[in-house]
Amino acid sequence: MLPEVMRAGRADLYSIFRTRAQDCAGALAIEDGSKRLRYAELLERVDRLAAGHLEKCRALGGFR
């Protein structure tokens, strides 16, 4: 089992990613031309996007 899975305590993709991002917050996660994101920045964007989707789903009567 991957060390990230062991530390996260769960095997879902988000938990593995979050554990990795916390371990390497300042490390480069994505580079596309002149755009670069560190793990901490990417995690912040992922969390913000997920929160937005959950809010829209709740507004439409989905999750409660």
N, C-alpha and C positions, 0 to 999 in steps of 0.2 A: 504494500500500500504506500502511496506517496506520502512524504512527510507532511505536506500541506493538508492532506485529508486527515491524517492523525491529529494534527494540531487543531484543525477546524472542528473535529468531532463529528462531522457530517460529510457526505460524499456528493452533495449537490454542487453544481458549478459555481453558484454565487458564494457559498461558504468557502470553497477552495480559493476562489479569486480574492475574496476579502482577506483571508489569512495571508495570502501571498502579498497583497497590497500593503497590509500592515507590517509585514516583515521587511519589505523593500520599498517603503513609501517614497524615498527619494530617487529610486532607480528609474531609468528610462523604461517605459512600458510600450509606447507606440511612437513610431517616427514615420512621417509621410511627407517627404520633401522637406520644407522648412518648418512643418508643424511637429511639435514634440509634446508628449504628455508623460509625466511621471506617474507612477502607480497611484499616489495619493490623489492626484488630479483626476485620473481616470475613474477611481473609485467614487469620488465626489460626483462626477457626471453620471455614472451608472446609478447611484442612489437617487439623484435628482430625477432622472428619467423614469425610474421605477416608481417613485412617489407620484409623479405626474400621471402615469398610467393607472395607478391604483385609484387616484382621486377621480379620474374620468370614469373609471369602471363603477365606482361608488355612486357617482352622479347619475349614471344610467341605470342604477338599481342592481348592479352586480354584487360586489363584495360589500358586506355590512359589518 
